[in-house]
Amino acid sequence: MSLSSHLEELKKKHASLSAAVEHAQRSPSVSTLEITQLKKQKLRLKEEISRLS
């Protein structure tokens, strides 16, 4: 996998997590812990994207 395709895949995952976080925040049945875990995953992806860019 080339670096550019790897970056694109990370960006897609980041966007997907963004949508999941937004959905979770609007859903009263999702716990704060679950939302926090999603946000941490999203941050790790963002950091990796920045590191590779």
C-alpha positions as CSV (number, residue, x, y, z in Angstrom):
1,M,0.0,0.0,0.0
2,S,1.4,3.4,-1.0
3,L,1.7,6.2,1.5
4,S,-1.0,8.3,-0.3
5,S,-3.5,5.4,-0.3
6,H,-2.7,4.7,3.3
7,L,-3.4,8.4,4.2
8,E,-6.6,8.3,2.2
9,E,-7.8,5.2,4.1
10,L,-6.9,6.9,7.5
11,K,-8.9,10.0,6.4
12,K,-11.9,7.9,5.5
13,K,-11.7,6.1,8.9
14,H,-11.4,9.6,10.6
15,A,-14.5,10.8,8.8
16,S,-16.4,7.7,9.7
17,L,-15.5,8.1,13.4
18,S,-16.5,11.8,13.2
19,A,-20.0,10.7,12.0
20,A,-20.1,8.0,14.7
21,V,-19.2,10.5,17.4
22,E,-21.9,13.0,16.2
23,H,-24.5,10.2,16.1
24,A,-23.5,8.9,19.6
25,Q,-23.7,12.4,21.1
26,R,-27.3,12.8,19.8
27,S,-28.3,9.3,21.1
28,P,-29.3,9.3,24.8
29,S,-28.6,5.5,25.0
30,V,-24.9,5.9,24.3
31,S,-22.7,6.3,27.4
32,T,-20.2,9.0,27.9
33,L,-17.5,6.3,28.1
34,E,-18.3,5.1,24.7
35,I,-18.3,8.6,23.3
36,T,-14.9,9.2,24.9
37,Q,-13.5,6.0,23.4
38,L,-14.6,7.0,19.9
39,K,-13.1,10.5,20.4
40,K,-9.8,8.9,21.5
41,Q,-9.7,6.7,18.4
42,K,-10.5,9.7,16.2
43,L,-7.6,11.7,17.8
44,R,-5.2,8.8,17.3
45,L,-6.1,8.7,13.7
46,K,-5.7,12.4,13.3
47,E,-2.3,12.3,15.0
48,E,-1.2,9.5,12.6
49,I,-2.4,11.4,9.6
50,S,-0.5,14.5,10.8
51,R,2.6,12.4,11.4
52,L,2.5,10.9,7.9
53,S,1.6,14.1,6.0
